[in-house]
């Protein structure tokens, strides 16, 4: 029903725009538009 958590690895943060509160990520992010995305640090 759309409430599954999916973990995507090997995405790259390209730019952080603090003025507009944006995080630019290279790669595709699964989910619906306007949905929440949780960003965590790589545990390598």
C-alpha positions in Angstrom: 0.0 0.0 0.0 3.0 2.3 -0.5 4.4 2.3 3.1 7.4 0.1 2.4 10.9 1.4 3.2 13.5 1.0 0.5 17.2 1.5 0.9 19.2 2.9 -2.0 23.0 2.9 -1.9 25.7 4.6 -4.0 23.9 7.9 -4.5 26.0 11.0 -4.5 25.2 14.4 -2.9 26.1 16.9 -5.6 25.3 20.2 -3.9 23.9 21.6 -0.7 21.9 24.8 -1.1 21.4 26.2 2.3 19.6 29.4 1.1 16.8 27.4 -0.5 17.0 24.5 1.9 17.8 22.0 -0.9 19.9 18.9 -1.2 20.8 17.9 -4.7 21.3 14.1 -5.2 22.7 12.4 -8.3 20.6 9.3 -9.0 16.9 8.3 -8.9 15.0 8.4 -5.6 12.1 5.9 -5.3 8.7 7.1 -4.1 5.9 9.5 -4.9 6.4 13.2 -5.5 6.1 15.2 -2.3 7.0 12.1 -0.2 9.5 12.0 2.7 13.1 10.9 2.1 15.4 9.9 4.9 19.1 10.6 4.3 21.7 8.8 6.4 25.4 8.5 6.4 27.1 5.5 4.8 28.1 2.9 7.3 31.2 1.6 5.6 
